[in-house]
């Protein structure tokens, strides 16, 4: 995914996600355990930083990493950047700036005491992004990274969602079939061809009611049903939006899959870090419960630049 489409995908993510809303790509039924683990990891990282440390959060999104760190270290000067041009409001006491690529950080050399990244750096061009991180980090500074795992349940859950989306959007082509149906019917007919009810039943049987396949099929069925009251144009607009949201999520999952592969090559990562003057000194897997697969690694890097 190139920089333009990547920015558009994440802009849509933050625009369409309700404030405080759950990311559908998270593991189901985790009861908030993922957020608790992440928060605890960032509390530990923040506690070890020097007084009044200046930090840069890459791929900051809604600024949760900065918020969590300032919960235990209110003296931190936290700044975040994100490729998405449009971001939610930054947490109190922090600053977020959108429209900035991690490969082109607009800061002077040795400007930050620490750099943080939660599921962000692995989405970029790793050699270029790490070179930028090393440049803006002071000698001896720290990098905290929470990174995806290629063998973790989070990726597997999202790949299942991607398959369900592909069934609805590509295999069944439900949005296009619905648009064709609208063209064939009077503007306020409100009639629903049986094929769409059949698609809902098939999606439930094959993927379950919590799947995007069922959600897409049912949402399109409801959009067609509302033509009697809202008209065909409103139904078309709703169908277009359903399709755009589904395609956006599928694209983000594809980027997740690529990011997992990129960060999983430990030898290549070690060499990339060495070349820019960074060293990984610790990597700790995070699991929701004993026996569960690790969903992420918390990595601690340090700058070895003189």
PAKOLFI-935362 format. One record per residue (C-alpha): residue number from 1; residue in three letters; y, z, x. Coordinates in steps of 0.1 Angstrom, whole numbers, plus 2048, in hexadecimal, padded with zeros to 3 digits. Example, Ala and Ser with C-alpha at 12.3 -4.5 7.8 and 13.67 -1.06 7.14 Angstrom:
<atom resi="1" resn="ALA" north="7D3" up="84E" east="87B"/>
<atom resi="2" resn="SER" north="7F5" up="847" east="889"/>
This chain:
<atom resi="1" resn="UNK" north="800" up="800" east="800"/>
<atom resi="2" resn="UNK" north="821" up="7F5" east="810"/>
<atom resi="3" resn="UNK" north="840" up="80A" east="810"/>
<atom resi="4" resn="UNK" north="850" up="7FA" east="7F1"/>
<atom resi="5" resn="UNK" north="832" up="7FD" east="7DA"/>
<atom resi="6" resn="UNK" north="82A" up="820" east="7E9"/>
<atom resi="7" resn="UNK" north="84D" up="82C" east="7E0"/>
<atom resi="8" resn="UNK" north="84B" up="81D" east="7BD"/>
<atom resi="9" resn="UNK" north="829" up="82E" east="7B7"/>
<atom resi="10" resn="UNK" north="835" up="850" east="7C1"/>
<atom resi="11" resn="UNK" north="857" up="84C" east="7AF"/>
<atom resi="12" resn="UNK" north="843" up="845" east="78F"/>
<atom resi="13" resn="UNK" north="82D" up="864" east="796"/>
<atom resi="14" resn="UNK" north="84A" up="87C" east="798"/>
<atom resi="15" resn="UNK" north="85D" up="86B" east="77B"/>
<atom resi="16" resn="UNK" north="840" up="86C" east="763"/>
<atom resi="17" resn="UNK" north="832" up="88E" east="76C"/>
<atom resi="18" resn="UNK" north="83E" up="8AA" east="755"/>
<atom resi="19" resn="UNK" north="851" up="8C6" east="766"/>
<atom resi="20" resn="UNK" north="837" up="8DF" east="771"/>
<atom resi="21" resn="UNK" north="81C" up="8C8" east="765"/>
<atom resi="22" resn="UNK" north="7F9" up="8C4" east="772"/>
<atom resi="23" resn="UNK" north="7F0" up="8A7" east="788"/>
<atom resi="24" resn="UNK" north="7D3" up="896" east="776"/>
<atom resi="25" resn="UNK" north="7C4" up="88D" east="798"/>
<atom resi="26" resn="UNK" north="7BE" up="8B2" east="7A0"/>
<atom resi="27" resn="UNK" north="79B" up="8C0" east="79C"/>
<atom resi="28" resn="UNK" north="794" up="8CA" east="777"/>
<atom resi="29" resn="UNK" north="78F" up="8EE" east="76D"/>
<atom resi="30" resn="UNK" north="79B" up="8FC" east="78F"/>
<atom resi="31" resn="UNK" north="7AF" up="917" east="77D"/>
<atom resi="32" resn="UNK" north="7CC" up="914" east="795"/>
<atom resi="33" resn="UNK" north="7B6" up="91B" east="7B3"/>
<atom resi="34" resn="UNK" north="7C2" up="8FD" east="7C6"/>
<atom resi="35" resn="UNK" north="7E6" up="907" east="7C3"/>
<atom resi="36" resn="UNK" north="7DE" up="92A" east="7CD"/>
<atom resi="37" resn="UNK" north="7CB" up="91F" east="7ED"/>
<atom resi="38" resn="UNK" north="7E8" up="907" east="7F6"/>
<atom resi="39" resn="UNK" north="802" up="922" east="7F0"/>
<atom resi="40" resn="UNK" north="7EF" up="93B" east="805"/>
<atom resi="41" resn="UNK" north="7EB" up="922" east="822"/>
<atom resi="42" resn="UNK" north="811" up="91B" east="822"/>
<atom resi="43" resn="UNK" north="819" up="940" east="821"/>
<atom resi="44" resn="UNK" north="805" up="945" east="840"/>
<atom resi="45" resn="UNK" north="815" up="928" east="852"/>
<atom resi="46" resn="UNK" north="838" up="933" east="848"/>
<atom resi="47" resn="UNK" north="832" up="957" east="854"/>
<atom resi="48" resn="UNK" north="82D" up="94C" east="878"/>
<atom resi="49" resn="UNK" north="84D" up="937" east="87B"/>
<atom resi="50" resn="UNK" north="86B" up="944" east="88F"/>
<atom resi="51" resn="UNK" north="888" up="954" east="87D"/>
<atom resi="52" resn="UNK" north="89F" up="93C" east="86B"/>
<atom resi="53" resn="UNK" north="888" up="91F" east="873"/>
<atom resi="54" resn="UNK" north="894" up="8FC" east="868"/>
<atom resi="55" resn="UNK" north="877" up="8EA" east="857"/>
<atom resi="56" resn="UNK" north="871" up="8C7" east="84B"/>
<atom resi="57" resn="UNK" north="859" up="8C1" east="82E"/>
<atom resi="58" resn="UNK" north="84B" up="89D" east="82E"/>
<atom resi="59" resn="UNK" north="841" up="88E" east="80C"/>
<atom resi="60" resn="UNK" north="852" up="8AC" east="7FC"/>
<atom resi="61" resn="UNK" north="84E" up="8A1" east="7D8"/>
<atom resi="62" resn="UNK" north="859" up="8BE" east="7C2"/>
<atom resi="63" resn="UNK" north="85E" up="8D4" east="7E1"/>
<atom resi="64" resn="UNK" north="842" up="8EC" east="7DA"/>
<atom resi="65" resn="UNK" north="83A" up="8F0" east="7FF"/>
<atom resi="66" resn="UNK" north="85E" up="8FA" east="807"/>
<atom resi="67" resn="UNK" north="85D" up="912" east="7E9"/>
<atom resi="68" resn="UNK" north="83D" up="922" east="7F3"/>
<atom resi="69" resn="UNK" north="849" up="927" east="817"/>
<atom resi="70" resn="UNK" north="86A" up="937" east="80C"/>
<atom resi="71" resn="UNK" north="857" up="94F" east="7F6"/>
<atom resi="72" resn="UNK" north="84D" up="962" east="816"/>
<atom resi="73" resn="UNK" north="869" up="956" east="82D"/>
<atom resi="74" resn="UNK" north="88A" up="954" east="81B"/>
<atom resi="75" resn="UNK" north="89B" up="94E" east="83C"/>
<atom resi="76" resn="UNK" north="88C" up="92B" east="841"/>
<atom resi="77" resn="UNK" north="8A3" up="90D" east="83F"/>
<atom resi="78" resn="UNK" north="88D" up="8F5" east="82C"/>
<atom resi="79" resn="UNK" north="894" up="8D0" east="828"/>
<atom resi="80" resn="UNK" north="87D" up="8B6" east="818"/>
<atom resi="81" resn="UNK" north="87B" up="890" east="818"/>
<atom resi="82" resn="UNK" north="866" up="879" east="802"/>
<atom resi="83" resn="UNK" north="861" up="854" east="800"/>
<atom resi="84" resn="UNK" north="867" up="855" east="7DA"/>
<atom resi="85" resn="UNK" north="88C" up="84E" east="7D3"/>
<atom resi="86" resn="UNK" north="88B" up="865" east="7B4"/>
<atom resi="87" resn="UNK" north="87F" up="889" east="7B8"/>
<atom resi="88" resn="UNK" north="87E" up="8A8" east="7A3"/>
<atom resi="89" resn="UNK" north="899" up="8C2" east="7AB"/>
<atom resi="90" resn="UNK" north="893" up="8D4" east="7CC"/>
<atom resi="91" resn="UNK" north="88A" up="8F9" east="7CA"/>
<atom resi="92" resn="UNK" north="8A7" up="911" east="7CE"/>
<atom resi="93" resn="UNK" north="8B2" up="915" east="7F2"/>
<atom resi="94" resn="UNK" north="8A3" up="8F4" east="7FD"/>
<atom resi="95" resn="UNK" north="8AF" up="8D0" east="7FF"/>
<atom resi="96" resn="UNK" north="89A" up="8B1" east="7F7"/>
<atom resi="97" resn="UNK" north="8A4" up="88D" east="7FE"/>
<atom resi="98" resn="UNK" north="892" up="86F" east="7EF"/>
<atom resi="99" resn="UNK" north="88F" up="84B" east="7FB"/>
<atom resi="100" resn="UNK" north="885" up="855" east="81F"/>
<atom resi="101" resn="UNK" north="865" up="848" east="830"/>
<atom resi="102" resn="UNK" north="852" up="85F" east="847"/>
<atom resi="103" resn="UNK" north="851" up="842" east="860"/>
<atom resi="104" resn="UNK" north="878" up="842" east="862"/>
<atom resi="105" resn="UNK" north="884" up="866" east="863"/>
<atom resi="106" resn="UNK" north="8AB" up="867" east="864"/>
<atom resi="107" resn="UNK" north="8AD" up="886" east="879"/>
<atom resi="108" resn="UNK" north="8B6" up="88C" east="89E"/>
<atom resi="109" resn="UNK" north="89C" up="895" east="8B8"/>
<atom resi="110" resn="UNK" north="88F" up="8B9" east="8BA"/>
<atom resi="111" resn="UNK" north="8A2" up="8C1" east="899"/>
<atom resi="112" resn="UNK" north="887" up="8D6" east="888"/>
<atom resi="113" resn="UNK" north="873" up="8F4" east="891"/>
<atom resi="114" resn="UNK" north="856" up="8EA" east="87A"/>
<atom resi="115" resn="UNK" north="84A" up="8CD" east="865"/>
<atom resi="116" resn="UNK" north="834" up="8D0" east="847"/>
<atom resi="117" resn="UNK" north="820" up="8B7" east="833"/>
<atom resi="118" resn="UNK" north="80A" up="8BD" east="814"/>
<atom resi="119" resn="UNK" north="7F5" up="89E" east="80D"/>
<atom resi="120" resn="UNK" north="810" up="887" east="81B"/>
<atom resi="121" resn="UNK" north="80E" up="87E" east="83F"/>
<atom resi="122" resn="UNK" north="7EC" up="86E" east="83C"/>
<atom resi="123" resn="UNK" north="7FA" up="855" east="823"/>
<atom resi="124" resn="UNK" north="811" up="847" east="83E"/>
<atom resi="125" resn="UNK" north="80D" up="832" east="85D"/>
<atom resi="126" resn="UNK" north="7FE" up="84E" east="871"/>
<atom resi="127" resn="UNK" north="809" up="844" east="895"/>
<atom resi="128" resn="UNK" north="82C" up="83C" east="88A"/>
<atom resi="129" resn="UNK" north="82F" up="85A" east="873"/>
<atom resi="130" resn="UNK" north="822" up="873" east="88D"/>
<atom resi="131" resn="UNK" north="839" up="864" east="8A7"/>
<atom resi="132" resn="UNK" north="856" up="86B" east="890"/>
<atom resi="133" resn="UNK" north="84A" up="88F" east="889"/>
<atom resi="134" resn="UNK" north="847" up="895" east="8AF"/>
<atom resi="135" resn="UNK" north="86A" up="887" east="8B5"/>
<atom resi="136" resn="UNK" north="87C" up="89D" east="89B"/>
<atom resi="137" resn="UNK" north="867" up="8BD" east="8A4"/>
<atom resi="138" resn="UNK" north="874" up="8D3" east="8C0"/>
<atom resi="139" resn="UNK" north="85D" up="8D9" east="8DE"/>
<atom resi="140" resn="UNK" north="844" up="8F4" east="8D5"/>
<atom resi="141" resn="UNK" north="84B" up="8EF" east="8B0"/>
<atom resi="142" resn="UNK" north="82F" up="8F0" east="895"/>
<atom resi="143" resn="UNK" north="822" up="8D8" east="87C"/>
<atom resi="144" resn="UNK" north="80F" up="8E4" east="85D"/>
<atom resi="145" resn="UNK" north="7FB" up="8C9" east="84B"/>
<atom resi="146" resn="UNK" north="7E5" up="8CC" east="82C"/>
<atom resi="147" resn="UNK" north="7D0" up="8AD" east="82D"/>
<atom resi="148" resn="UNK" north="7B6" up="89C" east="816"/>
<atom resi="149" resn="UNK" north="791" up="89B" east="81E"/>
<atom resi="150" resn="UNK" north="77C" up="87B" east="81A"/>
<atom resi="151" resn="UNK" north="75E" up="891" east="811"/>
<atom resi="152" resn="UNK" north="770" up="8A8" east="7F9"/>
<atom resi="153" resn="UNK" north="76D" up="8AC" east="7D3"/>
<atom resi="154" resn="UNK" north="791" up="8A2" east="7CE"/>
<atom resi="155" resn="UNK" north="78B" up="87E" east="7DA"/>
<atom resi="156" resn="UNK" north="76B" up="87B" east="7C6"/>
<atom resi="157" resn="UNK" north="77C" up="887" east="7A7"/>
<atom resi="158" resn="UNK" north="798" up="86E" east="7AB"/>
<atom resi="159" resn="UNK" north="780" up="851" east="7B3"/>
<atom resi="160" resn="UNK" north="76E" up="859" east="792"/>
<atom resi="161" resn="UNK" north="790" up="857" east="781"/>
<atom resi="162" resn="UNK" north="798" up="836" east="792"/>
<atom resi="163" resn="UNK" north="777" up="828" east="785"/>
<atom resi="164" resn="UNK" north="77E" up="833" east="762"/>
<atom resi="165" resn="UNK" north="7A1" up="823" east="764"/>
<atom resi="166" resn="UNK" north="792" up="802" east="771"/>
<atom resi="167" resn="UNK" north="779" up="802" east="753"/>
<atom resi="168" resn="UNK" north="796" up="804" east="73A"/>
<atom resi="169" resn="UNK" north="7B0" up="7EE" east="74C"/>
<atom resi="170" resn="UNK" north="79A" up="7D4" east="75D"/>
<atom resi="171" resn="UNK" north="776" up="7D3" east="74F"/>
<atom resi="172" resn="UNK" north="781" up="7D8" east="72A"/>
<atom resi="173" resn="UNK" north="7A4" up="7CB" east="72F"/>
<atom resi="174" resn="UNK" north="7AF" up="7E1" east="712"/>
<atom resi="175" resn="UNK" north="7D5" up="7DD" east="717"/>
<atom resi="176" resn="UNK" north="7D3" up="7B7" east="718"/>
<atom resi="177" resn="UNK" north="7BB" up="7B7" east="6FA"/>
<atom resi="178" resn="UNK" north="7D3" up="7CD" east="6E7"/>
<atom resi="179" resn="UNK" north="7F1" up="7B6" east="6EE"/>
<atom resi="180" resn="UNK" north="7DD" up="798" east="6E3"/>
<atom resi="181" resn="UNK" north="7D4" up="7AB" east="6C3"/>
<atom resi="182" resn="UNK" north="7F8" up="7B2" east="6BC"/>
<atom resi="183" resn="UNK" north="801" up="78E" east="6BF"/>
<atom resi="184" resn="UNK" north="7E7" up="784" east="6A6"/>
<atom resi="185" resn="UNK" north="7F1" up="79E" east="68C"/>
<atom resi="186" resn="UNK" north="810" up="7A1" east="675"/>
<atom resi="187" resn="UNK" north="82B" up="7B7" east="685"/>
<atom resi="188" resn="UNK" north="824" up="7D6" east="670"/>
<atom resi="189" resn="UNK" north="7FF" up="7D1" east="668"/>
<atom resi="190" resn="UNK" north="7F2" up="7F1" east="676"/>
<atom resi="191" resn="UNK" north="7CF" up="7E3" east="677"/>
<atom resi="192" resn="UNK" north="7B8" up="7ED" east="693"/>
<atom resi="193" resn="UNK" north="79D" up="7D5" east="69D"/>
<atom resi="194" resn="UNK" north="77C" up="7E6" east="69F"/>
<atom resi="195" resn="UNK" north="779" up="7DD" east="6C4"/>
<atom resi="196" resn="UNK" north="792" up="7F8" east="6CD"/>
<atom resi="197" resn="UNK" north="780" up="813" east="6BA"/>
<atom resi="198" resn="UNK" north="760" up="808" east="6CB"/>
<atom resi="199" resn="UNK" north="771" up="80A" east="6ED"/>
<atom resi="200" resn="UNK" north="77C" up="82E" east="6E6"/>
<atom resi="201" resn="UNK" north="758" up="837" east="6DD"/>
<atom resi="202" resn="UNK" north="74A" up="826" east="6FC"/>
<atom resi="203" resn="UNK" north="763" up="837" east="712"/>
<atom resi="204" resn="UNK" north="75A" up="859" east="705"/>
<atom resi="205" resn="UNK" north="735" up="852" east="708"/>
<atom resi="206" resn="UNK" north="738" up="844" east="72C"/>
<atom resi="207" resn="UNK" north="753" up="859" east="73B"/>
<atom resi="208" resn="UNK" north="75B" up="877" east="724"/>
<atom resi="209" resn="UNK" north="779" up="881" east="710"/>
<atom resi="210" resn="UNK" north="78C" up="88E" east="72F"/>
<atom resi="211" resn="UNK" north="78A" up="86D" east="741"/>
<atom resi="212" resn="UNK" north="7A6" up="854" east="745"/>
<atom resi="213" resn="UNK" north="78F" up="83A" east="735"/>
<atom resi="214" resn="UNK" north="78F" up="84D" east="715"/>
<atom resi="215" resn="UNK" north="7B3" up="856" east="717"/>
<atom resi="216" resn="UNK" north="7BE" up="832" east="71C"/>
<atom resi="217" resn="UNK" north="7A7" up="824" east="701"/>
<atom resi="218" resn="UNK" north="7B2" up="83F" east="6E7"/>
<atom resi="219" resn="UNK" north="7D7" up="83B" east="6F0"/>
<atom resi="220" resn="UNK" north="7D5" up="815" east="6EB"/>
<atom resi="221" resn="UNK" north="7C3" up="81A" east="6CA"/>
<atom resi="222" resn="UNK" north="7DE" up="832" east="6BE"/>
<atom resi="223" resn="UNK" north="7F9" up="819" east="6C9"/>
<atom resi="224" resn="UNK" north="7E9" up="7FE" east="6B4"/>
<atom resi="225" resn="UNK" north="7E6" up="816" east="697"/>
<atom resi="226" resn="UNK" north="80C" up="81D" east="698"/>
<atom resi="227" resn="UNK" north="816" up="7F9" east="693"/>
<atom resi="228" resn="UNK" north="817" up="7FF" east="66E"/>
<atom resi="229" resn="UNK" north="834" up="818" east="672"/>
<atom resi="230" resn="UNK" north="843" up="80F" east="694"/>
<atom resi="231" resn="UNK" north="83E" up="7EA" east="696"/>
<atom resi="232" resn="UNK" north="82D" up="7D3" east="6AF"/>
<atom resi="233" resn="UNK" north="849" up="7D5" east="6C9"/>
<atom resi="234" resn="UNK" north="846" up="7FB" east="6CB"/>
<atom resi="235" resn="UNK" north="820" up="7F8" east="6CE"/>
<atom resi="236" resn="UNK" north="824" up="7DE" east="6EA"/>
<atom resi="237" resn="UNK" north="83B" up="7F5" east="6FD"/>
<atom resi="238" resn="UNK" north="823" up="812" east="6FA"/>
<atom resi="239" resn="UNK" north="806" up="7FD" east="706"/>
<atom resi="240" resn="UNK" north="81A" up="7F0" east="724"/>
<atom resi="241" resn="UNK" north="823" up="814" east="72D"/>
<atom resi="242" resn="UNK" north="7FE" up="81F" east="72A"/>
<atom resi="243" resn="UNK" north="7F4" up="802" east="741"/>
<atom resi="244" resn="UNK" north="80F" up="80A" east="75B"/>
<atom resi="245" resn="UNK" north="806" up="82E" east="75D"/>
<atom resi="246" resn="UNK" north="7E1" up="826" east="762"/>
<atom resi="247" resn="UNK" north="7E8" up="80C" east="77C"/>
<atom resi="248" resn="UNK" north="800" up="824" east="78E"/>
<atom resi="249" resn="UNK" north="7E5" up="83F" east="78F"/>
<atom resi="250" resn="UNK" north="7CB" up="827" east="79B"/>
<atom resi="251" resn="UNK" north="7E2" up="81C" east="7B7"/>
<atom resi="252" resn="UNK" north="7E8" up="840" east="7C2"/>
<atom resi="253" resn="UNK" north="7C3" up="847" east="7C2"/>
<atom resi="254" resn="UNK" north="7BE" up="828" east="7D8"/>
<atom resi="255" resn="UNK" north="7D8" up="836" east="7F0"/>
<atom resi="256" resn="UNK" north="7C6" up="858" east="7EF"/>
<atom resi="257" resn="UNK" north="7A6" up="847" east="7F9"/>
<atom resi="258" resn="UNK" north="7B7" up="835" east="816"/>
<atom resi="259" resn="UNK" north="7C8" up="855" east="821"/>
<atom resi="260" resn="UNK" north="7A7" up="868" east="821"/>
<atom resi="261" resn="UNK" north="797" up="84E" east="838"/>
<atom resi="262" resn="UNK" north="7B5" up="84E" east="84F"/>
<atom resi="263" resn="UNK" north="7B6" up="873" east="855"/>
<atom resi="264" resn="UNK" north="790" up="877" east="857"/>
<atom resi="265" resn="UNK" north="78D" up="866" east="879"/>
<atom resi="266" resn="UNK" north="792" up="885" east="88F"/>
<atom resi="267" resn="UNK" north="78F" up="873" east="8B0"/>
<atom resi="268" resn="UNK" north="7AA" up="859" east="8A6"/>
<atom resi="269" resn="UNK" north="7C0" up="875" east="899"/>
<atom resi="270" resn="UNK" north="7BD" up="889" east="8B9"/>
<atom resi="271" resn="UNK" north="7C6" up="86B" east="8CE"/>
<atom resi="272" resn="UNK" north="7E4" up="862" east="8B7"/>
<atom resi="273" resn="UNK" north="7F1" up="885" east="8BA"/>
<atom resi="274" resn="UNK" north="7EC" up="886" east="8E0"/>
<atom resi="275" resn="UNK" north="800" up="866" east="8E4"/>
<atom resi="276" resn="UNK" north="81F" up="875" east="8D3"/>
<atom resi="277" resn="UNK" north="81D" up="897" east="8E2"/>
<atom resi="278" resn="UNK" north="80C" up="8AA" east="8C6"/>
<atom resi="279" resn="UNK" north="7EC" up="8BF" east="8C7"/>
<atom resi="280" resn="UNK" north="7D7" up="8CC" east="8AA"/>
<atom resi="281" resn="UNK" north="7D0" up="8F0" east="8B1"/>
<atom resi="282" resn="UNK" north="7BE" up="8FA" east="891"/>
<atom resi="283" resn="UNK" north="7AE" up="8EA" east="872"/>
<atom resi="284" resn="UNK" north="7A2" up="8FF" east="856"/>
<atom resi="285" resn="UNK" north="78F" up="8F1" east="837"/>
<atom resi="286" resn="UNK" north="799" up="8FE" east="815"/>
<atom resi="287" resn="UNK" north="781" up="902" east="7F9"/>
<atom resi="288" resn="UNK" north="786" up="90E" east="7D5"/>
<atom resi="289" resn="UNK" north="767" up="923" east="7D5"/>
<atom resi="290" resn="UNK" north="74A" up="92B" east="7EC"/>
<atom resi="291" resn="UNK" north="731" up="90E" east="7EB"/>
<atom resi="292" resn="UNK" north="74B" up="8F5" east="7DF"/>
<atom resi="293" resn="UNK" north="753" up="8D8" east="7F6"/>
<atom resi="294" resn="UNK" north="774" up="8DC" east="809"/>
<atom resi="295" resn="UNK" north="790" up="8C9" east="7F7"/>
<atom resi="296" resn="UNK" north="7A8" up="8CA" east="815"/>
<atom resi="297" resn="UNK" north="7AE" up="8D4" east="839"/>
<atom resi="298" resn="UNK" north="7CC" up="8E9" east="843"/>
<atom resi="299" resn="UNK" north="7D6" up="8DD" east="866"/>
<atom resi="300" resn="UNK" north="7ED" up="8ED" east="87F"/>
<atom resi="301" resn="UNK" north="7FC" up="8D7" east="89A"/>
<atom resi="302" resn="UNK" north="814" up="8E0" east="8B6"/>
<atom resi="303" resn="UNK" north="82D" up="8CC" east="8CA"/>
<atom resi="304" resn="UNK" north="823" up="8C9" east="8EF"/>
<atom resi="305" resn="UNK" north="842" up="8B4" east="8F7"/>
<atom resi="306" resn="UNK" north="856" up="8C2" east="914"/>
